[in-house]
């Protein structure tokens, strides 16, 4: 994200400490993945939070907890990822940029288990923090990433041993990790490592890449997220790290973190290592996704960054509208962000909205669980955007739709309006099952008169949703079994 300092707001990491044994039980429970384990997770998290912050928060559990079979792969001509069993993988992520640097092991356990229980299967993480950690670039235990400042060719074993521990925890819980090897930083300035990269030079960065490839080649849940908030004037410095990784770990996937509004597939058009196309925009998410989908290599597209909750006016309704737009306009996944969770305990960022653990159950996070529960029950990978407005009339005024080719399933996100005009004549069934899905609560409401006749219809939304907003999701047809 566009990361810059704001008013001072300090978190006290030692306000309360968690029982390590409880944290271990939490992780064991989370790793199970079944409903019984998920209930256990909820109870343990509740206990942890009471001891940690003095009060509990609601935890909306995800209804889909099937462990991911890593590694993931990209099939030629398919716009989505597949797991090791060939099943479509819906990338559903949370930004945890400072996880490796700023959290203790006990705090890592609480964060990961909470996010897993909520249905998140992906996290975005900086391997090296330059600014956004209390002891940056050192981790919370005081370990520096390099034996000498800026010496990429002299990694410090203690720092990377702690990173190994966190990444192993994430792997055991079934998370895909989008891991940034050296965050270049907004405009290449002090937030990231660009100046140190320039000073180090290509040879040292190549050695660093080889070190990372050798160290993490057996982590089958890593996708490298190269660069970071910047379109570098010297691409070769980023390439050298990638070259080192690829030389040792050729099978691991790569994406990139460009500057906002940059079409990554264009800026990095000649790069053979680019497997996943990110969208990073503060403008129309749908337009950003459509632009990315013009990629001639037909690589999967995902929403990497847009407005975060609690930043730039980002409410729960705003972040979920971005996610629904991305998926219904053709993306294979979406990443959600929340302040202060992305930086955890670092002081002075955007007037952070309380301590990070108090935001785990934010409206946006709960909306992301409901979104994941909905799409996990649908053949989402078969949906195609209704770009021509054949199904939804006036779709650019607050409605985004996608249907399967056979017309058996249609999903429409409606926001900012109380009715939607549809032409159902092209759908498969003579009578179409229809229901409204509340994206703020996960509740379903039958559409009056359902099943609907296959003709033109004007449907009114049920009014305000559980969050007091006006967005709803209309599902036409039946989910997959």
Residue, then its C-alpha position, 0 to 999 in steps of 0.5 A: x500500500x501507499x505507506x507514509x507516516x501520520x500522527x503519533x500513535x504508540x502501541x505498548x506491546x507489553x501491555x499484556x502477555x499471552x500464555x505460550x502453552x495456550x498459543x501452542x494449543x491454538x495453532x494445533x487446533x487451527x491446523x486441523x481444519x475441520x469444524x470441531x477444530x474451528x470451534x476450538x480455535x474460536x474458544x482459544x482465541x476468545x481466551x487469548x484475547x481476554x488475557x491479552x486485551x481484557x475483553x473478547x471480540x466476535x469471531x465469524x468462522x468461515x464455513x470452508x476449512x479444507x486445507x490447501x494442497x500446495x504447491x499452487x500452479x498456473x495452467x496455460x489459458x486458465x485465469x485462476x490458480x490450481x492446487x496440487x490436486x487440480x482444484x481451483x484455488x480462490x486467493x483470499x488474502x489479508x495484508x500482514x506486511x510487518x508480521x515477521x518483524x513486529x510480532x512476537x511468536x505468541x502474537x503471530x499464533x493469535x494473528x494466524x489462527x484468527x485469520x485462518x478461522x475467518x477463511x483467509x487462505x493467503x497473507x502478504x508479508x515483508x521478509x525485510x521491514x525497513x521502517x514499519x516495525x518498532x525495531x526496524x530493520x531488526x525484528x521484535x527480538x532485536x535481530x538485524x537482517x544482515x550482519x552489516x547494514x545493507x549488506x544483502x550478501x551477509x544475511x544474519x542467521x538469527x533473523x532468518x531463523x525467526x522468519x523461518x519459524x513464522x513462515x513454517x507456522x503459516x505453512x502448517x496452518x495452510x496459508x499461501x504467503x505472498x512474500x516480498x524479498x526486499x520491499x523497494x518502498x514508496x517512490x523508492x524512498x526511506x520506507x523501503x530498501x531501494x537506496x540500499x539495493x542501489x548501493x549494494x549492486x546486482x552481484x550482492x542482490x543476486x547472492x541474496x536471491x540465491x540465499x533465499x532460493x536455497x533457504x525457502x525452496x522447500x516452502x511450497x506455500x510461497x509466491x514471491x511478491x517482487x518489488x514493492x510500491x515502486x516502478x524502479x528506474x533500474x529493473x535489473x536490481x529487482x531482476x537480480x534477486x529474482x534470478x538468484x531465487x529462480x536459479x535455486x528454486x525454479x518451481x516457485x511462482x512470482x508476482x510483483x508489487x508495482x506502483x499504484x495505477x501501473x499495469x504490471x503486465x505492461x511495465x514488466x512485459x518482457x519478464x518470463x518470471x511473472x506468473x500472476x498479474x496484480x491490480x493496484x488501484x485507488x480508482x475503479x477496481x473493475x476497470x483495473x481488473x479488465x485492463x489486467x485481463x488484456x494480458x496476452x499470456x492469459x495469466x491469473x489476475x488478482x486484486x493486490x491493493x486498493x483502499x484499506x479499511x480505516x484509511x482514506x475513508x475505507x469502511x467495511x462497505x468500501x473494502x467489500x465492494x472492492x473485493x466483489x468488483x474484483x471477483x465479478x470482473x474476472x479476478x482470481x482472488x483479492x487481498x484485503x487490508x486493514x489499518x492497523x493490522x498491516x503494520x501491527x504495533x508500529x507507532x505513528x501510522x495514519x492515526x491507527x484505529x486502536x491496537x491491532x488485535x482490537x481490529x481482528x473482528x472489524x466490519x471489513x474482516x467479517x465481510x471478507x469471511x462472508x464473501x469467502x463463504x459465499x464464493x466457496x459454495x459457487x463454481x466461481x472459476x466458471x463465472x464470466x463478467x457481464x461486460x456488455x450489459x446483456x444481463x444487467x441494464x445500467x450495470x455501471x451505475x452500481x451493479x456488477x455481474x458475472x455468469x457461467x457460460x451455460x447461464x446456470x449461475x449468475x452473481x450480481x453485486x448491487x450497491x448504491x441503488x435499491x433496484x436492478x433491471x435484469x434480462x433473464x431470457x438468456x439463462x438456462x432454466x425456465x424458472x430461476x431460483x433467486x436469493x439476496x445475500x447480505x454481504x455484511x452478515x452472511x444471511x440470505x433472503x429469498x427474492x419475492x416470487x422466486x423462482x423467477x420467470x425467464x424474462x425481463x425483471x426489475x428486482x428491489x433489494x431488501x433495503x439496508x443490510x445488517x451493517x446499515x449499508x445498501x449493498x447486496x449480492x443477488x444469486x441466480x441459480x444453484x451453487x455447486x455441490 
